[in-house]
């Protein structure tokens, strides 16, 4: 009968090699983890897409909100200005031959009507000539530029502590790309 060779030394060697490999892997992992924890990581952030998104949103908001505001102003403002002009005129007196005579109601009403018409015409002309696209483009570009500049200023040199799990905080430095 044939005897089987003793495999215990090979299994022992394999187990020791496996244990040593695992230990080496664990030590390297711990060492890398500690190094990353101390030095942190750096993330480069391009702020241009964020600014572009703000530009788009501001442009859309202006194109939606400004015409409604102008329409409301065109409707309300002429009457308010005319009313104030009529009120001031009603308080005014005219000196005729040494006598102070109040302005007749009919004259005040005519002035009120004339002022209202003039203000309406002026507003209509201003609103008609206003280029909403150019205005919204100019204001949205300004808003996007401000967002990008302020975001770059805020993030430059700033490090955030991100807690991955209890007791392990990772310093993350965000560097804006300009």
PLY file of the C-alpha trace (Angstrom):
ply
format ascii 1.0
element vertex 178
property float x
property float y
property float z
element edge 177
property int vertex1
property int vertex2
end_header
0.00 0.00 0.00
1.26 3.39 -0.96
1.65 6.06 1.63
0.51 9.54 1.03
3.08 12.25 1.30
2.80 14.51 4.30
1.19 17.81 3.11
1.22 19.55 6.44
4.45 21.49 5.85
3.11 22.81 2.52
-0.20 23.83 4.06
1.60 25.45 6.96
3.83 27.38 4.55
0.83 28.40 2.49
-1.05 29.57 5.59
1.97 31.50 6.84
2.46 33.11 3.41
-1.21 34.01 3.25
-1.11 35.48 6.76
2.07 37.43 6.01
0.52 38.75 2.78
-2.64 39.79 4.62
-0.59 41.45 7.35
1.54 43.29 4.77
-1.63 44.40 2.96
-3.19 45.60 6.24
-0.05 47.54 7.23
0.17 49.16 3.80
-3.56 50.00 3.87
-3.27 51.50 7.34
-0.15 53.46 6.30
-1.84 54.83 3.18
-4.99 55.65 5.17
-3.00 57.58 7.79
-1.07 59.46 5.10
-4.28 60.42 3.30
-5.88 61.38 6.61
-2.98 63.72 7.44
-2.38 65.19 3.99
-5.96 65.03 2.75
-7.07 65.11 -0.82
-7.42 67.96 -3.28
-10.39 68.33 -5.59
-10.20 70.65 -8.58
-13.54 72.31 -9.26
-14.37 74.12 -12.47
-16.69 76.93 -11.43
-17.50 78.00 -15.01
-20.39 75.49 -15.44
-21.93 76.71 -12.17
-21.69 80.32 -13.36
-23.17 79.33 -16.74
-26.13 77.68 -14.99
-26.71 80.84 -12.92
-26.58 82.93 -16.11
-29.20 80.73 -17.73
-31.51 80.87 -14.70
-31.16 84.64 -14.27
-31.77 85.24 -17.99
-34.95 83.14 -17.89
-36.17 84.88 -14.71
-35.60 88.34 -16.15
-37.37 87.47 -19.40
-40.30 86.13 -17.42
-40.59 88.71 -14.62
-39.60 92.06 -16.14
-42.34 92.24 -18.81
-45.00 91.56 -16.16
-43.53 94.23 -13.89
-43.39 96.73 -16.76
-46.99 95.96 -17.72
-48.09 96.58 -14.14
-46.08 99.80 -14.06
-47.58 100.95 -17.37
-51.03 100.41 -15.94
-50.59 101.93 -12.46
-47.93 104.62 -12.74
-49.62 107.17 -15.07
-52.70 107.45 -12.87
-50.61 107.75 -9.71
-48.40 110.49 -11.17
-51.41 112.35 -12.57
-53.23 112.10 -9.23
-50.23 113.54 -7.41
-49.92 116.36 -9.95
-53.64 117.18 -9.56
-53.33 117.12 -5.77
-50.40 119.56 -5.87
-52.24 121.77 -8.34
-55.37 121.80 -6.17
-53.26 123.20 -3.32
-51.83 125.91 -5.55
-53.28 129.42 -5.74
-52.80 131.96 -8.49
-52.24 135.61 -7.56
-54.58 137.75 -9.63
-54.61 141.48 -8.88
-53.38 140.95 -5.34
-55.87 138.17 -4.62
-54.96 134.51 -4.25
-57.38 132.51 -6.34
-57.45 128.70 -6.19
-56.94 126.82 -9.46
-60.37 125.86 -10.84
-61.30 122.20 -10.66
-61.77 122.05 -14.43
-58.18 123.25 -14.96
-56.84 120.75 -12.42
-58.78 117.98 -14.17
-57.34 118.99 -17.55
-53.82 119.02 -16.12
-54.44 115.61 -14.54
-55.62 114.20 -17.84
-52.69 115.74 -19.75
-50.11 114.45 -17.26
-51.63 110.96 -17.35
-51.52 110.91 -21.16
-47.93 112.17 -21.23
-46.75 109.60 -18.67
-48.53 106.79 -20.56
-46.92 107.85 -23.83
-43.48 108.11 -22.24
-43.75 104.70 -20.59
-45.05 103.07 -23.75
-42.15 104.51 -25.72
-39.59 103.45 -23.10
-41.00 99.92 -22.84
-41.27 99.57 -26.60
-37.67 100.67 -27.11
-36.35 98.54 -24.25
-34.55 95.49 -25.59
-35.41 92.75 -23.08
-33.02 90.27 -24.68
-30.06 92.64 -24.43
-31.03 93.60 -20.88
-31.44 90.00 -19.75
-28.18 88.97 -21.45
-26.23 91.82 -19.82
-27.67 91.24 -16.34
-27.33 87.45 -16.50
-23.69 87.66 -17.62
-23.02 90.03 -14.73
-24.71 87.63 -12.28
-22.77 84.65 -13.63
-19.49 86.54 -13.39
-20.22 87.58 -9.81
-21.11 84.02 -8.82
-17.94 82.62 -10.37
-15.71 85.29 -8.81
-17.27 84.92 -5.36
-17.18 81.13 -5.53
-13.51 81.20 -6.54
-12.71 83.62 -3.70
-14.64 81.53 -1.18
-13.06 78.22 -2.16
-9.46 79.36 -2.62
-7.34 78.04 0.24
-10.29 76.48 2.04
-10.11 72.97 3.48
-13.18 71.08 4.64
-13.10 68.26 7.19
-15.21 65.38 5.91
-15.93 62.73 8.53
-15.99 59.39 6.71
-16.73 57.46 9.87
-16.49 58.20 13.56
-12.99 59.32 14.41
-11.77 59.41 10.80
-11.89 62.87 9.29
-10.50 63.47 5.85
-9.30 66.96 4.96
-10.60 67.88 1.51
-9.16 70.94 -0.18
-11.20 72.37 -3.05
-9.17 74.28 -5.61
-11.21 76.30 -8.11
-10.04 76.25 -11.70
-10.02 79.75 -13.05
0 1
1 2
2 3
3 4
4 5
5 6
6 7
7 8
8 9
9 10
10 11
11 12
12 13
13 14
14 15
15 16
16 17
17 18
18 19
19 20
20 21
21 22
22 23
23 24
24 25
25 26
26 27
27 28
28 29
29 30
30 31
31 32
32 33
33 34
34 35
35 36
36 37
37 38
38 39
39 40
40 41
41 42
42 43
43 44
44 45
45 46
46 47
47 48
48 49
49 50
50 51
51 52
52 53
53 54
54 55
55 56
56 57
57 58
58 59
59 60
60 61
61 62
62 63
63 64
64 65
65 66
66 67
67 68
68 69
69 70
70 71
71 72
72 73
73 74
74 75
75 76
76 77
77 78
78 79
79 80
80 81
81 82
82 83
83 84
84 85
85 86
86 87
87 88
88 89
89 90
90 91
91 92
92 93
93 94
94 95
95 96
96 97
97 98
98 99
99 100
100 101
101 102
102 103
103 104
104 105
105 106
106 107
107 108
108 109
109 110
110 111
111 112
112 113
113 114
114 115
115 116
116 117
117 118
118 119
119 120
120 121
121 122
122 123
123 124
124 125
125 126
126 127
127 128
128 129
129 130
130 131
131 132
132 133
133 134
134 135
135 136
136 137
137 138
138 139
139 140
140 141
141 142
142 143
143 144
144 145
145 146
146 147
147 148
148 149
149 150
150 151
151 152
152 153
153 154
154 155
155 156
156 157
157 158
158 159
159 160
160 161
161 162
162 163
163 164
164 165
165 166
166 167
167 168
168 169
169 170
170 171
171 172
172 173
173 174
174 175
175 176
176 177
